[in-house]
Amino acid sequence: LLYQDLSKSNIEDILQLLHKVDWENTEVSEFTIECLTMAYHVKYNNIAYLASIVSGLNDEIDAIGIHVVDGVMEDIRLGMEVNTPKYNQRRLAMMKYMGELYKYRVAESNEVFQILYSLISFGVSLSYAQPSDLDPPNHLFRIRLSCVLLETCGKYFIGGTNCKKLDYFLIYFQRYFWFKYEDPYWKTAD
């Protein structure tokens, strides 16, 4: 249902079916939460609908949102640790999903900023002489991931402390970008 039939027109039907799941059965509930966490199996344009379903379930079933957000954050962290291009589509989908979970008020802004700062700091070496294996000089995908997350939910950080947090993050993001841009690797024919 989630991976093949999910569309805007049947969100309510799928949500009703998921309410009928035996949430008391640990094995069934863990499998369902795992399915709700793996947004990379859903068509990219339907990721918002999956977040909508999680939001609808979160109102009725205790801690489902916490489990899904935790799983998404773990997958994003794993994506930063395993720097393999074959996982790029998965990483994009999970970043978009995190933004959609924030839009549907399942995730909090602190979690979004934690991911944004992790993208520009986790495994990053600020020395051109000692490049990092997790973020080599020719690897610019973290910039794209940051942009996907900001494009998805950044417009909701328009006021208050979230606006200031976003302003601060953008300064560090620009620093990361210019560090990459000025790397001697990019001065060659590459």
C-alpha atoms as one frame of an Amber mdcrd trajectory, in Angstrom:
protein
   0.000   0.000   0.000   2.666   2.512   0.992   5.220   1.802  -1.694   3.020
   1.220  -4.751  -0.514   2.523  -4.175   0.141   5.690  -2.182  -1.242   8.817
  -3.869  -3.005  12.007  -2.910  -6.411  10.474  -3.554  -6.067   7.497  -1.209
  -4.264   8.919   1.845  -7.381   8.641   4.013  -8.033   5.042   2.954  -4.472
   3.968   3.737  -4.602   5.840   7.031  -7.784   3.989   8.014  -6.187   0.659
   7.137  -3.099   1.489   9.191  -5.305   2.349  12.170  -6.560  -1.244  12.014
  -3.052  -2.646  12.421  -2.571  -4.551  15.671  -0.312  -1.980  17.354  -0.207
  -4.099  20.528   1.674  -6.846  18.664   5.341  -5.822  18.903   6.422  -7.657
  15.769   3.676  -6.126  13.624   4.107  -2.615  15.018   7.900  -2.668  14.527
   7.478  -3.843  10.931   4.891  -1.122  10.236   7.105   1.579  11.746  10.010
   0.296   9.662   7.863   0.563   6.525   6.796   4.080   7.487  10.450   5.029
   8.001  11.800   3.815   4.647  10.721   6.743   2.480  13.222   5.811  -0.224
  10.851   3.032  -1.316   8.131   5.593  -2.038   8.047   7.615  -5.245   9.815
  10.914  -4.632   6.680  12.960  -5.337   4.691  10.883  -2.817   7.016  11.423
   0.142   4.813  14.260   1.410   1.840  11.873   1.491   3.823   9.393   3.569
   4.636  12.172   6.043   0.943  13.045   6.124   0.088   9.462   7.047   2.682
   9.445   9.838   1.219  12.706  11.118  -2.267  11.216  11.119  -1.070   8.119
  12.960   0.951  10.200  15.412  -2.235  11.799  16.727  -3.718   8.404  17.616
  -0.809   6.070  18.374   1.726   6.940  21.055   5.336   7.521  20.059   5.007
   6.469  16.408   6.312   9.863  15.289   9.285   9.572  17.614  10.186   6.153
  16.221   9.869   7.297  12.601  11.880  10.493  13.100  14.541   8.558  15.012
  14.767   6.032  12.156  15.020   8.779   9.557  17.754  10.567  11.489  19.646
   7.289  11.901  19.419   6.615   8.166  20.670  10.127   7.377  23.585   9.651
   9.768  24.395   6.298   8.174  24.332   8.008   4.774  27.000  10.414   5.984
  29.153   7.571   7.284  28.912   5.517   4.082  30.035   7.825   1.318  28.866
   5.730  -1.647  27.224   7.288  -4.730  24.838   4.342  -5.119  22.969   5.582
  -2.019  22.545   9.144  -3.276  18.888   8.742  -4.309  18.129   7.172  -0.948
  19.849  10.025   0.845  17.887  12.609  -1.146  14.604  10.858  -0.376  15.336
  10.698   3.339  16.327  14.359   3.430  13.091  15.316   1.687  11.173  13.069
   4.100  12.740  14.773   7.107  11.649  18.139   5.739   8.127  16.849   5.146
   7.973  15.389   8.662   8.845  18.849   9.961   6.137  20.430   7.802   3.574
  18.011   9.232   4.768  18.759  12.789   6.084  15.292  13.471   9.718  16.457
  13.726  10.986  19.476  15.604  13.133  22.328  14.324  16.021  21.287  16.602
  16.194  17.948  14.790  16.250  19.688  11.411  19.068  21.994  12.502  20.963
  19.060  14.001  20.899  17.380  10.594  21.866  20.567   8.764  24.860  21.164
  11.008  25.855  17.496  10.791  25.932  17.733   7.013  28.532  20.480   7.112
  30.549  19.240  10.085  30.404  15.435  10.522  33.560  13.912   9.088  34.607
  17.215   7.514  38.275  18.124   7.540  39.022  21.833   7.330  42.528  21.135
   6.145  43.355  20.845   2.466  46.463  18.835   3.386  44.458  16.123   5.182
  41.197  15.500   3.298  38.516  13.442   4.973  37.402  10.051   3.684  33.802
  10.832   4.633  33.790  14.166   2.801  36.508  14.218   0.121  37.225  17.436
  -1.817  35.503  16.227  -4.983  32.344  15.275  -3.093  29.737  18.058  -3.169
  26.674  15.965  -2.410  26.280  17.295   1.129  25.642  20.730  -0.325  22.817
  19.274  -2.391  21.386  17.436   0.617  21.392  20.638   2.646  19.633  22.455
  -0.163  16.950  19.750  -0.445  16.192  19.965   3.270  16.147  23.766   3.208
  13.984  23.794   0.083  11.488  21.443   1.724  11.069  23.116   5.099  13.236
  26.255   5.206  10.345  28.560   4.375   8.763  27.662   7.724  11.665  29.234
   9.620  10.406  32.757   9.035  10.112  34.099  12.527  11.408  33.981  16.060
  14.337  31.898  17.155  14.096  29.565  14.152  14.747  32.500  11.830  17.882
  33.398  13.807  18.993  29.774  13.853  18.579  29.630  10.086  20.551  32.863
   9.643  23.393  31.439  11.743  23.322  28.157   9.861  23.496  29.931   6.500
  26.705  31.653   7.582  28.317  28.289   8.416  26.878  26.778   5.238  28.483
  29.527   3.162  31.778  28.905   4.953  31.530  25.202   4.079  30.686  26.026
   0.476  33.616  28.433   0.075  35.964  25.941   1.722  34.929  23.384  -0.916
  35.099  25.952  -3.699  38.616  27.075  -2.804  39.982  23.540  -2.519  43.024
  23.020  -4.826  41.200  20.016  -6.351  38.856  22.394  -8.174  41.698  24.470
  -9.594  42.647  21.659 -11.962  40.815  20.566 -15.097  38.226  18.926 -12.837
